[in-house]
Amino acid sequence: MIRSATGSVLTMLAAAVRLVASVVGGLILLYAVFVFFEANPANPLVEFTGGVRRSLGGFTEGLFNPSDPKIAETVNTALAALVWVVGGNLASKAITRLAPAGSARSKA
């Protein structure tokens, strides 16, 4: 019984980690699209996604510096989104592996 409950909690935690990482990655990628197509920076949606990018995806700012600043920001932002999605999936799989045998593993 305890194994089943632990497995269920870990499975739900893994799904939550994957969901949060995917949403963050999606918002950052949306900002990359806004930058590439030169969306109005005063638009509230562009401001919001830009804030997410600066707060949670700032680790790739200035990573690549092509001559065109628009391309540089788009590539760096898209890379941050990719890191979030791949990292979230890897973390989710690691959490799922912690589940006791016979519970979450057999369902995955």
C-alpha positions, 0 to 999 in steps of 0.5 A: 500500500505504501509502495503504491502511494509513493509510486503515485506521488512520484508519478504525479511529481514527475508529471508536474515537473514535465508540465512546468518545464514545458510551459516555461519552455513554451513561453520562452519560445513564444518570446523568441518568435516575437523577437524574430518577427519584431512584435511590438515590445509594448504589448502586454503579452510580449512584455510578459514572455520577455519577463519569463525569458529574462527571469528563467531563461537569462542563462543564455543571454549573450551566448551566441553573438551573430552580426544581426542582433535579432538573430542573436536574441532569437537563437539564444532565446530558443536555446533557453527554451530547448534547455527547459524542455529537455531538462524538464523531461530528463528530471521527470524521467529521473523522478519516475525511476525513483518510484518503487518497482511495480508501480510507476515504472510499469505504467511508463 
